[in-house]
């Protein structure tokens, strides 16, 4: 990992902000690897078991499902700079994945294998807490997403997306955003015009 000192320091700082002590983080340094993804390359594919937890140094990933009858893709989640990326359901349960996780632009991540994470959980209460936070975050994301579709307008979901992924509109085609919001492209254009007008 010595070649990736800047990336490791970025990750250390991010985990430190959520309460991890430097000495606990240092236990993990030998286990992190760096990987670059080209646009369109898969982080995890349908029916594969997700074995790695990634930390996005830079880039954008999307989780999507494909309708087996129509072939239509439906975006479910995005991951952008300094967020953790995984096919969470597959990663946490170590079962085959129901969807795809793909780089939307050229992206770079640090990643760690589930076996190494389990080793860290056994070595350190701080890492055990981190594992719990990852699981809670995954649950939270799914619930927010579900509630958003049930109870919020596309405009509300658009606003929340801007807060969570402020740079995403500079990197991702608008049809991906529209798919995530559950609307068509023209509706997204109208929402954006209204937001600019406010």
Beta strands, then each sheet from edge to edge (+ up, - down):
strand 1: 33-37
strand 2: 42-44
strand 3: 52-58
strand 4: 61-66
strand 5: 73-79
strand 6: 84-85
strand 7: 100-103
strand 8: 107-113
sheet 1: 1+ 8- 3+ 6-
sheet 2: 2+ 7- 4+ 5-
end
